[in-house]
Amino acid sequence: MSSSDSPDPTTVPDPWQALNELLAAMDAEIEQVYLARGIKGVRPRFAYPLVRLAHTGPLTIRELAESLGRSHSAISQTVAAMRREGLVTSEPGPDARTRRVDLTERGRSLVPFIEAEWRATHATVAELDAELPHPLTTVVEELRRALERRSMRQRVLEHLVEPPR
């Protein structure tokens, strides 16, 4: 049976779509907070690395990624976007394979507001958790523990029916 003979699995609703849309909408709302304060070009995903750099000083992309618990690739992309917005500089590091990231004056000047927004966002998450019958932070922790018991990979493999070759 070729892939054209089987039904298109993407016609079934994506179980993660609602969560992805909700997270994107929440980020867009936070970005509106920045814009209302006249802060252009700053996205919520910039907050964590900007605040970290303000407190640590310059770091390589690898050091920044490790300190934030993010992948090197994700932080590299975020740093490139922040550099385009004039928030950070990126200079060659101790060897040719590393880049050292530091705040620009613009980035440094925004950190106090970004830290305030960070605290307000955390207070908002706590408020939302209190309104829910199943707090999201609890659900996320329970999901993490379930995946520690049996990984996503193991679970996918249990359901995987490979097509004949």
N, C-alpha and C positions, 0 to 999 in steps of 0.2 A: 504494500500500500504506500503510495507516495504521499507527500505532505499535502498535495492538492486533492487527494482522495479523502483526507480526514477533515473533520470539522475544525474551523478556526478557533483555537482555544482563547484567543483574545476577545472573542465576542461575549465571553462570560465576564461579569463585572470583576474588576480588580479589587481584592479585599483590602488592599493598602491605599487605594485611591482616596478614600475619604480622609484618612489620617494625613496623607501627603498634602492634600488640598487644605486641610485645617492648619497644618504647620506653615504652609506657604502664606495663608491668609493672616496668621498671627504675626509672622515676620513682616508682612506688608504693613500691618497696623503699627508695629514698632518703628518701621521705616518712616511712617507718617509722623510719628512723634519727633524724629530727627528733623524732617522737612519743616514741620511747624515751628521749629526753633531756628530755622534758616541753615541747617546743617545738610548740605547736599553731598551726594556721593558716598554716604556712609550706610552700610547695610548691617543688619543685626549680626551677621556672621563675623563681622570685623571686630565686634566688641571684645570677645575673649582674647584674641591675640594682641589687640591694642592695649588693653589693661595689663596683660601679662608683661609686655615689653616695657610699659611705664614703670613697672615694679622691679623688673630684673635688669633692665638695660639691654644692650644689643645681644642677640642670640643668632645662632645659625638656624636655618630653616629646620634642620633635624632636631636641634635642641628645643626650638619652639614647639614643634609637633609633639615631641615626647612630653614636654611640660604640660601640654593641653590634652594629651591622650587622643590625638588625632593622627591621621596618616600623613606621611611626608608629602604625598601627592596632593592631598586636600589642602594642607597648609601652603604648599608651594603655589597652588592656584589662588588661594586667598591672598597671599602676599603679593602676587602679581596684580590682582585687582586693587589691593590697597595702594600699591605703588602708582598705578594709573590715576588714582584719586589724590595723590600727593600726601598720603598719610604716613608712608614709610619709605625708607631708602633701602637699597639692597646692594651691598658691595661684596667683592670677592672676599672669601674667608681665608683661614690659615693655609688652605691648599686650593688647587684649581677646581675641585669638585664641590666646594661649599660656598654658600652665600651667607653673609652676615646681615641681619635685618635690624634696623633701628628706626625709631620714630622721627618723623620730620617735626618741625615746629608746629605745623598745622595739626598733625596727629597728637602731639603732646598737649596742645591747647584744648583738644576735644575730650581728653581722658576724664577730667572731672565730671562733665555731663554724662559721658558714657558710663562711668561708675555709678552715678545716680540712677540712670536708666536701668542698669544691671540690677541694683537693689530693688527698684520699683517693679521690675519684671519678676524677680523672685518673690516679692510680696504678692504680686498678682497671681502667680502660679499657686501659692499657698492658699489664697482666697478662692481660686477656682477649685482646688482640691477639696476645700471645706464644703463647697456647694454640690459636689458630686457624690452619688451613692457609693461609687468605687473610685477613690482618689487616683488620678492618673499616675502620680508618683509611685503609689503602691502597686498598681497594675504593672507598671514598667519593671519594678523590682521583682514582682512575682514572675513576669515573663523571663527576666534575666535568669532567675533561679531555675525555671523550667528548662531553659536552654542549657544550663550547666548540667542538669541531669541527663538530658539527651539533646545533642546539638542540632542546630538547624540542618546541617549537612546530613546527619543521621536520619532526621525526620524526612527530608526530601528524598533521600535514597530509598526509604521504606515505601514511599508512594510512587517512585519512578518506575514507569513501565517503558522500557526502551523499545523503539521501533525495530523490527527485524532488519538485518543488514542485507 
